[in-house]
């Protein structure tokens, strides 16, 4: 097993420390949160558009 720089990865969960550092993990969190927000917003807008057509 390879050594991992724990100081630079203190906010990254243990199993992902080989893939991400703190900056990458923060960016990953922003992208995932933004994707979920877009999905929910798109679903709500589609619901309103489809219900207004009937």
C-alpha positions as CSV (number, residue, x, y, z in Angstrom):
1,X,0.0,0.0,0.0
2,X,1.3,3.5,-0.9
3,X,1.8,6.2,1.7
4,X,-0.7,9.1,1.5
5,X,-0.2,12.7,2.4
6,X,-2.8,13.0,5.2
7,X,-2.1,16.6,6.0
8,X,-3.1,17.8,2.5
9,X,-6.2,15.5,2.5
10,X,-7.7,16.1,6.0
11,X,-11.3,16.8,4.7
12,X,-11.2,13.8,2.2
13,X,-12.8,10.6,3.4
14,X,-10.2,7.8,4.0
15,X,-11.1,5.6,1.0
16,X,-10.8,8.5,-1.5
17,X,-7.5,10.0,-0.3
18,X,-5.6,8.4,-3.1
19,X,-7.8,10.1,-5.7
20,X,-8.5,13.6,-4.2
21,X,-6.8,16.3,-2.2
22,X,-8.7,19.0,-0.3
23,X,-9.1,21.3,-3.3
24,X,-10.3,18.6,-5.6
25,X,-12.6,17.2,-3.0
26,X,-14.2,20.6,-2.5
27,X,-14.7,21.1,-6.2
28,X,-16.1,17.6,-6.4
29,X,-18.6,18.5,-3.7
30,X,-19.7,21.7,-5.5
31,X,-20.2,19.8,-8.8
32,X,-22.2,17.0,-7.2
33,X,-24.4,19.5,-5.3
34,X,-24.9,21.6,-8.4
35,X,-25.9,18.5,-10.4
36,X,-28.5,17.5,-7.8
37,X,-29.8,21.1,-7.6
38,X,-30.1,21.2,-11.4
39,X,-31.9,17.8,-11.5
40,X,-34.4,18.8,-8.9
41,X,-35.0,22.2,-10.5
42,X,-35.5,20.6,-13.9
43,X,-38.0,18.1,-12.5
44,X,-40.0,20.8,-10.8
45,X,-40.0,23.0,-13.9
46,X,-41.1,20.0,-16.1
47,X,-43.9,19.2,-13.6
48,X,-45.2,22.8,-13.8
49,X,-44.9,22.9,-17.6
50,X,-46.7,19.6,-18.0
51,X,-49.5,20.4,-15.6
52,X,-50.1,23.8,-17.2
53,X,-50.6,22.2,-20.6
54,X,-53.7,20.3,-19.6
